[in-house]
Amino acid sequence: MRVTDSMITNESIYWIRKQSATLNEISLVVSSGKQVNKPSDNPEAMGQILSDRSTISQYSKYLANISEADTRIEAGNNTLEAVTSLLESAREIAQTADDWSNETTETYLETLRSIYSQIMDLANTKLSGIYLYGGDNSLATPYSDAVSISAGIADDLVYGLADDAASVTITIANDQGAAVRTLSASSVNAGSNTYAWDGLDDGGNVLADGSYSVTVSATGSSGNEVAAYAAYRGTTGGGKEVPISSNSTVTIGNDGSIFGSALCALSQAILAMETSSYTDALATELTAALESSIGDITNEQVKLSNISSQLEISDTRIDSYLQTIADEASRLENADTTTAAVELEAQSTAYKVTLETVSNLLKRSKLTDYL
């Protein structure tokens, strides 16, 4: 068979390209540290690697959820511990009614007012801009002595009463403390109540958007004053569901109504002190109410502790599982760079030799050189 210049050239180019491709592949292995860089390198291994990556991504999200849940639980525990401490102080005051002097009463009155205010602040704790204890309505303030008007629309007035009231007076004031609207209601039941306000002042004028303070005073059927307090505005029950695996979730409670009974008892104690009507019988009643509130909060802490233990177990299990998956993916994907470097040097040498050989071959000019 006659060997032509074209045949020699084409064959030479073929081998140069083949060795160049091999050289590039080994260079990529050395530079990337991976023996599988594209599907054609090892289709089966690449399929497993992609599956492992998907698994790692999915379970990493569960770890992130667990971390977020841990943060929420820590914030919740800190809030509940602070409230418990305040309620214990209030209970001590309630238990010592028969030992009070006028001076002591005034001191205790200021203390209980401060405790009431602090518990309201704690019940309105935010985490990442969201109310921790607002229930599903996490953007609305759980407890407030104010009402807002937005775009000319007023929020409903929400308040609580410690006992049934024959009449209720609601005074709405602007940011300068001036009363702009006085509302009244009759035969109002104890507990949380809602009053739909139209956002108008006493003259029937539309009030400007903004926040307005609300003061509630109530009178019982016998003419006695009835304690009013800030009622819960969020939703009850439920909680935030957190997926921690493909078939498992935990529910972290966010029902802020657990603080309502404490605020109710404190409002009764404050009113009784203000009106000099604090009795031993009321002290016994309020002490029991405060103890019940402390028990409710303790129960919530126990729930959080149980969830925290579950999260810890899941976190450990997922960490171990991900490490196993990562090790398997590494075994399939990562290369022995030392061996690859030696092979790269050998291929580089072979490539140079090929180039020199082809170069010398193509320099031949006699017909007999191709026979």
Backbone hydrogen bonds, N-H to C=O, Kabsch-Sander energy under -0.5 kcal/mol:
donor,donor_aa,acceptor,acceptor_aa,energy
4,T,2,R,-0.7
8,I,4,T,-2.1
9,T,5,D,-2.7
10,N,6,S,-2.9
11,E,7,M,-2.6
12,S,8,I,-2.4
13,I,9,T,-2.7
14,Y,10,N,-2.3
15,W,11,E,-2.2
16,I,12,S,-2.4
17,R,13,I,-2.7
18,K,14,Y,-2.4
19,Q,15,W,-2.5
20,S,16,I,-2.4
21,A,17,R,-2.6
22,T,18,K,-2.2
23,L,19,Q,-2.6
24,N,20,S,-2.5
25,E,21,A,-2.4
26,I,22,T,-2.3
27,S,23,L,-2.4
28,L,24,N,-2.4
29,V,25,E,-1.9
30,V,26,I,-2.4
31,S,27,S,-2.7
32,S,28,L,-2.7
33,G,29,V,-2.1
35,Q,333,E,-3.1
36,V,333,E,-1.2
37,N,35,Q,-0.5
41,D,38,K,-1.9
42,N,38,K,-0.7
42,N,39,P,-0.7
46,M,42,N,-3.1
47,G,43,P,-2.1
48,Q,44,E,-1.9
49,I,45,A,-2.7
50,L,46,M,-2.6
51,S,47,G,-1.9
52,D,48,Q,-2.6
53,R,49,I,-2.6
54,S,50,L,-2.1
55,T,51,S,-2.1
56,I,52,D,-2.7
57,S,53,R,-2.5
58,Q,54,S,-2.4
59,Y,55,T,-2.7
60,S,56,I,-1.9
61,K,57,S,-1.3
62,Y,58,Q,-1.1
63,L,59,Y,-1.9
64,A,60,S,-2.1
65,N,61,K,-2.3
66,I,62,Y,-2.4
67,S,63,L,-2.4
68,E,64,A,-2.4
69,A,65,N,-2.6
70,D,66,I,-2.6
71,T,67,S,-2.1
72,R,68,E,-2.2
73,I,69,A,-2.7
74,E,70,D,-2.6
75,A,71,T,-2.4
76,G,72,R,-2.5
77,N,73,I,-3.0
78,N,74,E,-2.4
79,T,75,A,-2.2
80,L,76,G,-2.8
81,E,77,N,-2.8
82,A,78,N,-1.9
83,V,79,T,-2.3
84,T,80,L,-2.6
85,S,81,E,-2.2
86,L,82,A,-1.9
87,L,83,V,-2.7
88,E,84,T,-2.4
89,S,85,S,-1.6
90,A,86,L,-2.2
91,R,87,L,-2.6
92,E,88,E,-1.9
93,I,89,S,-1.6
94,A,90,A,-2.5
95,Q,91,R,-1.9
96,T,92,E,-0.5
96,T,93,I,-1.2
97,A,94,A,-0.8
99,D,96,T,-1.7
100,W,97,A,-1.3
105,T,101,S,-2.9
106,E,102,N,-1.8
107,T,103,E,-1.9
108,Y,104,T,-3.1
109,L,105,T,-2.5
110,E,106,E,-2.0
111,T,107,T,-2.0
112,L,108,Y,-2.8
113,R,109,L,-2.2
114,S,110,E,-2.1
115,I,111,T,-2.6
116,Y,112,L,-2.7
117,S,113,R,-2.3
118,Q,114,S,-2.7
119,I,115,I,-2.6
120,M,116,Y,-2.0
121,D,117,S,-2.1
122,L,118,Q,-2.5
123,A,119,I,-2.7
124,N,120,M,-1.1
125,T,122,L,-1.7
127,L,130,I,-3.0
130,I,127,L,-1.4
131,Y,138,S,-2.3
132,L,125,T,-3.3
133,Y,125,T,-0.5
134,G,131,Y,-0.9
135,G,254,N,-2.1
137,N,134,G,-1.1
138,S,136,D,-1.3
140,A,137,N,-1.3
147,V,212,Y,-2.9
149,I,210,G,-2.6
150,S,153,I,-2.7
153,I,150,S,-2.1
154,A,152,G,-0.5
155,D,148,S,-2.6
157,L,195,Y,-3.3
158,V,156,D,-0.5
159,Y,193,N,-2.3
160,G,229,Y,-2.8
161,L,191,G,-1.8
162,A,227,A,-2.7
165,A,188,V,-3.1
166,A,219,T,-2.4
167,S,219,T,-1.7
168,V,185,A,-3.1
169,T,217,S,-3.1
170,I,183,L,-3.0
171,T,169,T,-0.5
171,T,215,T,-3.0
172,I,170,I,-0.5
172,I,181,R,-3.0
173,A,213,S,-2.2
174,N,178,A,-2.4
177,G,174,N,-2.1
180,V,172,I,-3.2
181,R,172,I,-1.6
183,L,170,I,-3.1
185,A,168,V,-2.3
187,S,166,A,-2.1
188,V,165,A,-2.1
191,G,161,L,-2.9
193,N,159,Y,-3.3
195,Y,157,L,-2.9
197,W,195,Y,-0.7
201,D,205,N,-2.4
202,D,180,V,-2.3
204,G,201,D,-2.0
207,L,199,G,-2.2
210,G,149,I,-1.9
212,Y,147,V,-3.3
213,S,173,A,-1.6
214,V,145,D,-3.0
215,T,171,T,-2.4
217,S,169,T,-2.4
218,A,226,V,-0.6
219,T,167,S,-2.4
220,G,224,N,-3.8
223,G,220,G,-1.6
226,V,218,A,-2.4
229,Y,160,G,-2.1
233,R,142,P,-2.3
235,T,134,G,-1.2
240,K,252,I,-2.8
241,E,239,G,-0.6
242,V,250,V,-3.2
244,I,248,S,-2.6
245,S,248,S,-1.3
248,S,245,S,-0.8
250,V,242,V,-2.1
252,I,240,K,-2.7
252,I,250,V,-0.6
253,G,251,T,-0.6
256,G,254,N,-0.9
258,I,255,D,-1.0
259,F,256,G,-1.8
260,G,257,S,-1.4
261,S,257,S,-0.6
263,L,259,F,-2.0
264,C,260,G,-2.2
265,A,261,S,-2.4
266,L,262,A,-2.5
267,S,263,L,-2.3
268,Q,264,C,-1.8
269,A,265,A,-2.2
270,I,266,L,-2.7
271,L,267,S,-2.3
272,A,268,Q,-2.4
273,M,269,A,-2.1
274,E,270,I,-2.4
275,T,271,L,-2.0
276,S,273,M,-0.9
277,S,272,A,-2.9
278,Y,272,A,-0.7
279,T,277,S,-0.5
283,A,279,T,-2.5
284,T,280,D,-2.3
285,E,281,A,-2.1
286,L,282,L,-3.1
287,T,283,A,-2.5
288,A,284,T,-2.0
289,A,285,E,-1.9
290,L,286,L,-2.9
291,E,287,T,-2.4
292,S,288,A,-2.1
293,S,289,A,-2.1
294,I,290,L,-2.4
295,G,291,E,-2.2
296,D,292,S,-2.2
297,I,293,S,-2.2
298,T,294,I,-2.5
299,N,295,G,-2.4
300,E,296,D,-1.7
301,Q,297,I,-2.1
302,V,298,T,-2.2
303,K,299,N,-2.1
304,L,300,E,-2.2
305,S,301,Q,-2.4
306,N,302,V,-2.4
307,I,303,K,-2.3
308,S,304,L,-2.6
309,S,305,S,-2.1
310,Q,306,N,-2.0
311,L,307,I,-2.6
312,E,308,S,-2.2
313,I,309,S,-2.1
314,S,310,Q,-2.2
315,D,311,L,-2.8
316,T,312,E,-2.2
317,R,313,I,-2.4
318,I,314,S,-2.8
319,D,315,D,-2.4
320,S,316,T,-2.2
321,Y,317,R,-2.3
322,L,318,I,-3.1
323,Q,319,D,-2.0
324,T,320,S,-1.9
325,I,321,Y,-2.3
326,A,322,L,-2.9
327,D,323,Q,-2.4
328,E,324,T,-2.0
329,A,325,I,-2.6
330,S,326,A,-2.4
331,R,327,D,-2.3
332,L,328,E,-1.9
333,E,329,A,-2.3
334,N,330,S,-2.6
335,A,33,G,-2.5
337,T,335,A,-1.3
340,A,336,D,-2.6
341,A,337,T,-2.2
342,V,338,T,-1.8
343,E,339,T,-2.4
344,L,340,A,-2.4
345,E,341,A,-2.0
346,A,342,V,-2.1
347,Q,343,E,-2.8
348,S,344,L,-2.3
349,T,345,E,-2.1
350,A,346,A,-2.4
351,Y,347,Q,-2.6
352,K,348,S,-2.1
353,V,349,T,-2.4
354,T,350,A,-2.5
355,L,351,Y,-2.3
356,E,352,K,-2.4
357,T,353,V,-2.8
358,V,354,T,-2.7
359,S,355,L,-2.2
360,N,356,E,-2.5
361,L,357,T,-2.5
362,L,358,V,-2.6
363,K,359,S,-0.6
363,K,360,N,-0.7
364,R,361,L,-1.4
369,D,366,K,-1.1
370,Y,367,L,-1.5
371,L,368,T,-1.0
